[in-house]
Amino acid sequence: QVLFDGIPDPLILLTPDLKISWANKGAIKTAGKSLDLLLQRPCADLHEECNLPCDVEMVRTCLETGEPAHSLVGTPDERSWGLRAFPIHDTGGQVIQVMVLAHDVTEKIRLQAQTMRTGQLAALGELAAGVAHEINNPINGIINYAQILINKAAKQGETNEIAERILKEGDRIATIVGNLLSFSRDKKEEPRPVALQDIIQEALTLCEARLKKDGISLKVDIPKDFPCLLGRHQQLEQVFINLINNARYALNAKYRGTHPDKRLTISARVGPTDDQATLIVEDLGTGIPQHLLNRILNPFFSTKPQNEGTGLGLSICHGIIQEHGGTLDFESEENAYTRVIITLPRVKDN
């Protein structure tokens, strides 16, 4: 008993009818109930009632085969558990009980998600480098030819509106390619003063055209003299790109066409403390059901239909904001709105 109680992970003993006959201190602590309230209770009931991890199918397999079994399960408190079941035999070789050992693997799964995202960014970086090479050369030629036409018209005291438009759009393409390269490179830069306006502008360079195409009204309410944030430009840009895309999806899901309420707002204010800034991204889209709000930051969890979301975006954003010493919170009402509230360190003296 002393040996098993020294194991911090939950350890329970189950009868063939899947009821608890014994539990160590780790299981008692996880369940938040005394031992007498756990004994002779079905493990499936306690799984739902007090987050004591249990997998009925795994235990049944162990009982039927007489061989150890393992599985991965989630509990209602949004933790992930790796379970291992070990059969206990009588002298005749019959399985009379099953011992289940549970280990919290929530953090391990989160780190695996971050590793996967790093691999995706590396692949995107290679693709972006190829795209930049193929696009930059011809676009530079187009820009140069447009400038020649503008200069020629200027010498004659005229303006060439078409050439000016070509030059403007060419510059925009070059900027998009540059931002794509910056976004895809996972640079290990030290936190430094960064202008929020620049971060939002570069994020919108990649997203604004799609917002306009979908009929989404965008309002950016950030004072010109807003203090600099203390952070990593590329990572914060990644956060805003993800939040803008999520808002766009929610608005399109609610409003198929144009609508006065099909709008997205990005705002900022100083506080809640002297060395912090609060950033808000709000949309009037589909919102998030209340019972799912505490799950949206979990790796691989998505409210989008299958094959439309990886469930990694908000998890990665949460990790980035935490690394910056900030917080990421959500306020939402289903079919009404979603408000994402970010707090980040700011530079006191600009």
C-alpha positions in Angstrom: 0.0 0.0 0.0 2.8 2.4 0.9 4.6 1.7 -2.4 1.4 2.3 -4.5 0.5 5.4 -2.6 4.0 6.8 -3.4 3.1 6.7 -7.1 1.6 10.2 -7.9 -0.4 8.9 -10.9 -3.9 7.5 -10.4 -3.8 3.8 -9.9 -7.1 1.8 -9.5 -8.1 -1.8 -9.2 -11.2 -2.9 -11.1 -13.5 -5.9 -10.7 -14.8 -7.9 -13.7 -18.0 -5.8 -13.6 -15.8 -2.6 -13.9 -16.3 -1.4 -10.4 -13.5 0.1 -8.2 -12.2 -2.2 -5.5 -9.2 -0.2 -4.5 -7.5 3.1 -5.4 -4.2 4.8 -4.4 -3.8 8.3 -3.1 -3.1 9.6 -6.6 -6.5 8.4 -7.8 -8.2 9.8 -4.7 -6.5 13.2 -5.3 -7.5 13.2 -9.0 -11.1 12.3 -8.2 -11.4 14.8 -5.3 -13.4 12.2 -3.3 -12.5 10.0 -0.3 -11.8 6.3 -0.9 -15.1 5.1 0.6 -16.9 7.2 -2.0 -15.0 5.6 -4.8 -15.2 1.9 -3.8 -17.8 -0.2 -5.6 -18.6 2.6 -8.0 -18.5 1.9 -11.8 -15.3 3.5 -13.2 -17.3 4.9 -16.2 -19.5 6.9 -13.8 -16.6 8.4 -12.0 -14.9 9.2 -15.3 -17.8 11.6 -16.1 -18.6 12.6 -12.5 -15.1 13.5 -11.1 -12.6 13.2 -14.0 -11.1 9.9 -12.8 -9.7 8.5 -16.1 -11.2 5.2 -17.2 -11.6 3.4 -20.6 -14.2 0.7 -20.4 -13.3 -0.9 -23.7 -9.7 -1.1 -22.8 -10.5 -2.8 -19.5 -12.8 -5.3 -21.2 -10.2 -6.1 -23.7 -7.7 -6.8 -20.9 -10.3 -9.0 -19.1 -11.1 -11.0 -22.3 -7.6 -11.5 -23.6 -5.7 -11.7 -20.3 -3.1 -9.4 -21.9 -2.0 -5.9 -20.9 -3.8 -3.1 -22.9 -3.3 0.6 -23.3 -5.3 3.6 -24.6 -5.5 7.4 -24.7 -8.6 9.1 -23.2 -9.8 12.6 -22.4 -11.7 13.6 -19.2 -14.4 16.3 -19.0 -11.9 18.7 -17.4 -10.0 18.7 -20.8 -7.0 16.7 -19.7 -5.6 13.8 -21.8 -4.5 10.6 -20.1 -2.4 7.7 -21.2 -3.9 4.5 -19.7 -2.3 1.1 -19.2 -4.3 -1.9 -18.0 -2.6 -5.0 -16.4 -4.5 -8.2 -15.8 -4.4 -9.9 -12.3 -4.7 -13.7 -12.5 -5.8 -16.2 -9.9 -3.9 -19.5 -9.3 -5.9 -21.0 -12.2 -4.9 -18.4 -14.7 -8.3 -16.7 -14.7 -8.3 -12.8 -14.8 -10.0 -11.8 -11.6 -9.2 -8.0 -11.6 -7.6 -5.4 -13.7 -5.1 -2.7 -12.5 -5.3 0.5 -14.4 -2.5 3.1 -14.3 -3.2 6.6 -15.7 -0.6 9.2 -16.6 -1.5 12.8 -17.5 -0.2 13.4 -21.1 -1.9 16.8 -21.7 1.4 18.7 -21.8 3.1 16.0 -24.0 0.3 16.3 -26.6 0.6 20.1 -26.5 4.3 19.9 -27.2 3.7 17.4 -30.0 1.3 19.9 -31.5 3.9 22.6 -31.4 6.4 20.3 -33.0 4.0 19.5 -35.8 3.4 23.2 -36.3 7.1 23.9 -36.5 7.4 21.3 -39.2 4.5 22.9 -41.1 6.2 26.3 -40.9 9.4 24.8 -42.2 7.6 23.3 -45.2 5.8 26.6 -45.7 9.2 28.4 -45.6 10.6 26.2 -48.4 7.5 26.7 -50.5 7.5 30.5 -49.9 11.2 30.7 -50.9 10.3 28.9 -54.2 7.3 31.2 -54.7 9.4 34.3 -54.0 12.0 33.2 -56.5 9.5 32.5 -59.2 7.4 35.7 -58.6 9.9 38.3 -57.6 11.9 38.3 -60.9 9.0 38.8 -63.2 7.2 41.2 -60.9 10.4 43.4 -60.6 10.4 43.5 -64.4 6.8 44.6 -64.5 7.4 47.3 -61.9 10.5 48.6 -63.8 8.6 48.7 -67.1 5.7 50.6 -65.4 8.1 53.1 -64.0 9.6 53.6 -67.4 6.2 54.4 -68.8 5.5 56.8 -65.9 8.8 58.6 -66.4 8.2 58.8 -70.2 4.8 60.3 -69.7 6.2 62.8 -67.1 8.7 64.1 -69.6 5.9 64.9 -71.9 4.0 66.6 -69.1 1.4 63.9 -69.0 0.3 61.2 -66.5 -0.1 57.5 -67.3 -2.8 56.3 -65.0 -2.7 52.7 -66.2 1.1 52.5 -65.6 0.6 54.0 -62.1 -2.0 51.4 -61.3 0.4 48.6 -62.6 3.2 50.0 -60.4 0.9 50.2 -57.3 -0.4 46.6 -57.8 3.1 45.4 -58.5 4.4 46.9 -55.3 1.5 45.2 -53.4 2.4 41.8 -54.8 6.0 42.3 -53.8 4.9 43.3 -50.3 2.7 40.2 -50.0 5.5 37.9 -51.0 7.8 39.6 -48.5 5.2 39.2 -45.7 4.7 35.5 -46.7 8.4 34.9 -46.3 8.5 36.7 -43.0 5.5 34.7 -41.7 6.9 31.3 -42.7 10.3 31.8 -41.2 10.3 30.6 -37.5 13.0 33.0 -36.4 14.3 32.8 -32.8 14.4 36.5 -32.2 14.6 38.2 -28.8 11.7 40.2 -27.6 12.0 43.9 -28.6 9.8 46.9 -29.0 7.4 46.4 -31.9 4.7 48.7 -33.2 1.2 47.1 -33.0 0.1 49.2 -36.1 2.9 47.5 -38.2 1.9 44.0 -37.0 -1.8 44.6 -37.8 -0.9 46.2 -41.2 1.3 43.3 -42.3 -1.3 40.7 -41.1 -4.0 42.5 -43.1 -1.7 42.5 -46.2 -2.3 38.8 -46.3 -5.9 38.8 -45.2 -7.6 42.0 -46.2 -8.3 41.1 -49.8 -10.3 38.0 -48.7 -12.2 40.0 -46.1 -13.3 42.5 -48.8 -14.2 39.6 -51.2 -16.4 38.1 -48.5 -18.2 41.4 -47.8 -16.7 41.8 -44.3 -16.5 45.3 -42.9 -13.2 45.9 -41.1 -12.6 48.5 -38.4 -9.2 49.0 -36.9 -9.3 51.3 -33.8 -5.7 51.7 -32.6 -4.4 55.2 -31.6 -1.5 56.5 -33.7 0.5 57.1 -30.5 -0.2 53.6 -29.1 2.8 52.4 -27.0 5.0 49.7 -28.5 4.6 46.2 -27.4 7.5 44.1 -26.1 7.6 40.9 -28.2 8.5 39.1 -31.4 7.1 40.7 -34.5 6.7 37.5 -36.6 5.1 35.5 -33.9 2.6 38.2 -33.0 1.7 38.6 -36.7 1.0 34.9 -36.8 -1.4 35.3 -33.9 -3.4 38.0 -35.6 -3.5 36.2 -38.9 -5.0 33.2 -37.2 -7.6 35.3 -35.2 -8.6 37.3 -38.3 -9.1 34.1 -40.3 -11.1 32.5 -37.5 -13.3 35.6 -37.4 -13.7 35.5 -41.2 -14.8 31.9 -41.0 -17.4 32.6 -38.2 -18.8 35.6 -40.1 -19.1 33.7 -43.4 -20.8 30.8 -41.6 -23.4 33.2 -40.2 -23.9 35.5 -43.1 -23.7 33.9 -46.6 -23.8 37.3 -48.3 -23.4 40.9 -47.3 -25.0 42.1 -44.0 -24.6 45.2 -41.9 -23.5 43.1 -38.9 -20.9 41.2 -41.0 -18.1 43.1 -39.4 -14.8 42.6 -37.7 -13.2 45.0 -35.2 -9.6 45.2 -34.0 -9.0 47.6 -31.1 -6.4 48.3 -28.4 -6.1 50.1 -25.1 -3.4 50.6 -22.5 -3.8 48.5 -19.3 -4.9 46.8 -17.2 -1.6 47.6 -15.6 1.0 50.3 -16.4 3.3 47.8 -18.2 0.5 46.0 -20.2 -1.6 46.6 -23.3 -5.0 45.0 -24.1 -5.8 44.0 -27.7 -9.3 43.0 -28.7 -10.4 41.1 -31.9 -14.2 41.0 -32.1 -16.6 39.6 -34.6 -20.4 39.2 -34.8 -20.3 35.8 -36.2 -21.5 32.4 -35.0 -20.0 32.6 -31.6 -18.8 29.7 -29.5 -21.2 27.5 -27.5 -20.7 28.0 -23.7 -19.9 24.4 -23.1 -17.0 24.5 -25.6 -15.3 27.7 -24.4 -13.0 25.9 -22.0 -11.9 23.5 -24.8 -11.0 25.8 -27.7 -7.4 26.1 -26.7 -6.8 22.4 -26.6 -4.6 20.9 -29.3 -6.5 19.3 -32.1 -9.9 20.6 -30.9 -11.8 22.5 -33.5 -15.4 23.8 -33.8 -15.1 23.7 -37.6 -16.4 20.7 -39.6 -14.0 17.8 -40.2 -11.3 18.5 -42.8 -11.8 22.3 -42.4 -9.7 22.8 -39.3 -6.6 21.2 -37.7 -7.5 22.3 -34.2 -3.9 23.7 -33.8 -4.4 27.4 -34.5 -5.6 28.7 -31.2 -3.4 26.3 -29.3 -0.3 27.7 -31.0 -1.6 31.3 -30.5 -2.1 30.5 -26.8 1.5 29.2 -26.6 2.9 32.3 -28.3 1.0 34.7 -26.0 2.1 32.7 -22.9 5.8 32.9 -24.1 5.4 36.6 -24.3 4.2 36.8 -20.7 0.6 37.6 -21.7 -2.9 36.1 -21.6 -5.4 35.0 -24.1 -9.1 35.0 -23.1 -12.4 34.6 -24.8 -15.9 36.0 -24.3 -18.6 34.6 -26.6 -22.3 34.0 -27.0 -23.5 31.5 -29.4 -24.9 33.0 -32.7 -24.1 36.5 -31.4 -20.4 37.4 -31.1 -16.9 36.3 -30.1 -14.4 38.6 -28.4 -10.8 37.6 -28.1 -8.9 39.6 -25.4 -5.1 39.6 -25.4 -2.9 41.2 -22.8 0.8 41.7 -23.6 3.7 43.5 -22.1 4.3 47.0 -23.4 7.1 49.4 -23.5 6.5 52.2 -20.9 8.7 54.7 -22.6 8.3 54.9 -26.4 
